[in-house]
Amino acid sequence: MKTGSILAIYALFWVISFFVMLPIGVRTDEEAGVERMPGHADSSPHGFSFGRTALRATLLSVPLFGLFYANYVYGWLGVEIFDWAAPPQN
């Protein structure tokens, strides 16, 4: 696998992990015990930290990508396991 492909696939794993991590640990103003600012939605997060979410996404994406790459190198799961999804041949 080329370096560009590795970086592109890792970036996909990171973005997906970021979106998975977005709702984790987020509290609203009411849950934090702080008065809501005028004009903010009731559900808006209180003190969202992009860095913390990015770190969590990185910590999740590294082992997931590692498993993906190990499967690519060692061939644990191949295309042949998805034969059940192939159309029947006549």
Summary of the structure (lengths in Angstrom):
residues: 90
radius of gyration: 20.3
end to end distance: 35.6
largest distance: 68.3
contacts: 169
relative contact order: 0.15
helix: 61%
strand: 2%
